[in-house]
Amino acid sequence: MARYKHPARKQRLAKKHKQTRWAPFWTVPRKYGKGRKVHPGRHTAVKRNWRRTKLKV
């Protein structure tokens, strides 16, 4: 990718980056109950990695 990123493209990339982050830790007990230990990444909406899947941005 170019060194200079157009602001609109940079904004789109930032949005995609936010979607791939783990869900907050406090959503785990809220969803599954107090005793259940589940990784917060399990209920993240979009799972994407920079190596596996490329964006058409």
C-alpha angles and dihedrals in degrees: 000000000000121000090233111059120199109241093240092051091046089052091052091049091049091053092050090049092053091051093058096053121106119268114257115278093240092064091070099070090037092058103033105023133257101292101047117099110206129158111252090226089070094076099041111127101225122031113194135147128203091233100045107039126029123211122234093221 
